[in-house]
Amino acid sequence: MQIYTRKQSMSKLLIVGTVAFDAIETPFGKTDKIVGGAATYISIAASQFNVESGIVSVVGGDFPKDFLKQLNEKNIDTSGIEIIEDGKTFFWSGKYHNDLNVRDTLATDLNVLADFDPKVPEKFQNTDFLMLGNLHPSVQMAVIKQLPNRPKLVVLDTMNFWMDNTWDELMEVVAKVDVITINDEEARQMSGEYSLVKAANKIHKMGPRYVVIKKGEHGALLFENGNAFFAPALPLEEVFDPTGAGDTFAGGFIGHIANTKDISFENMKKAVISGSNLASFCVEKLGTERMINLTKKEMMNRLIEFKKLTQFDIELS
Amino acid sequence: MQIYTRKQSMSKLLIVGTVAFDAIETPFGKTDKIVGGAATYISIAASQFNVESGIVSVVGGDFPKDFLKQLNEKNIDTSGIEIIEDGKTFFWSGKYHNDLNVRDTLATDLNVLADFDPKVPEKFQNTDFLMLGNLHPSVQMAVIKQLPNRPKLVVLDTMNFWMDNTWDELMEVVAKVDVITINDEEARQMSGEYSLVKAANKIHKMGPRYVVIKKGEHGALLFENGNAFFAPALPLEEVFDPTGAGDTFAGGFIGHIANTKDISFENMKKAVISGSNLASFCVEKLGTERMINLTKKEMMNRLIEFKKLTQFDIELS
């Protein structure tokens, strides 16, 4: 049972995406099946903010109920996570190369995800914000269609796999969102342009007013027609596991927006800093471990580091 | 003949490096022999600032005197450029791949550079600042030894070639400088560390108090023991030719420092922004063309773009 202490002013944030098992191998360690998935990382990151979030997803009977309880304790509603008792949870396994920038997918077992028919719980049908985590674009579209009113902001995360295999469905959903977050190679693939400025301009024309290009250890770029903002990644002594960093970035981004309810470009700048900030924690340990235990104080302290890292005074003499 | 209107307050900046011919091939165009070289790019970039600079280098009789005159018109003293009338100027030829991040060297004809014996003109022996452009470390060391007093700041640029072939000589000169500028791969090679934070820490121990790691289109990082600052590269619609961008960065860096005479970490931040700013122009045309014609107004306007690109307000609530 979940107890909500929702303030009048608290935004609702609906998150659609996978809740999954991952098995990860990095040069620094190897996990057995651990909990992962886009919606997992997004929701945990967003829980750092004063928002009422809910997940729409599907898991099998093998998924640990305790983990759902952990999410509930972070004020994340899991009533939209369908549990198919005689099914198995989506499983992804990957191995990172030495520099952590390249990974091989070792296994992708769709399991219950293969027939996923998303259902938005009634209490989130009037959600203020919608975060569409990386998933089949027709699932993302099905969620958009279930909402009677358009949310204040719809953010879409996707990847090259959907560009390769479901281009038309992807374009339909891309046309309906305000913000798209993709990595640099995906932006180039999607636009056919090498220059990220030109790529963003083309992607704007496909629908999204805001284009966020994630560059991993090289930071992230935010584009709005003619405006650009750059959030660096924090230079870290150790990166243990990049899994979930992009989803955590998205969660920090939408979490900040939902908390402040301000969708101006000025505030989007802070949202990408917030996303980059949270992603910098995510990679410090394997899986969700670091994010589950992250405190608000740690988050705020690292924001100060981001300020030091980027802010300068300049005289225009 | 050069006429100097040196103000009492104007810093002297001595620049050591190649003055050369380049032949460049990019996906966007191809040049015949054009003027290039580290000292050329550095000095032109630094000429945007209120400094009295002089070059120490060597060219052959084939080098265009007109180009030296162009430098003189930018208040760059070329009396330290030895002209060996019966010799040929250093020649480098390279071809960039489609993404401009990788290049193949097609030719490196040392010519007069093979026996280069640098001589610091008397009027620069009391230089305030010393910029050691990418060259054989024993040439860089010979210049340091000719200066009776240590400059306020000595900046060294180098590359993997010297790490591979002249490690011991390189370490000797690295131990004597305040700032080193190298790219990310070179920082990793030099330190044996993949993490740039760890790499910088190791390089600090080799001598330089400040470590600047250039990441090309991904910007530049400045490290001082425990402090870090990041300057992005400006996202550009078109990049035509990266040749000289690293040297131009170094010239913008030392030009700002020499102009302000302030070697604090706070001012170094502005110096890396200044370097990144000037490098963003350099790549817009082939060779030195863009830099030769760059106005101070264009430079200042683009600084505003850098500010927009990086500055944000954050509430630490």
Interface residues (C-beta under 8 A of the other chain):
Chain A: N98 D99 Y194 S195 L196 V197 K198 K215 H218 G219 L221 N227 A228 F229 F230 P232 P235 L236 E237 E238 V239 E266 K269 K270 I273 M300 L303 I304 F306 K307 K308 L309 T310 Q311 F312 D313 I314 L316 S317
Chain B: N98 D99 Y194 S195 L196 V197 K198 K215 H218 G219 L221 N227 A228 F229 F230 P232 P235 L236 E237 E238 V239 E266 K269 K270 I273 M300 L303 I304 F306 K307 K308 L309 T310 Q311 F312 D313 I314 L316 S317
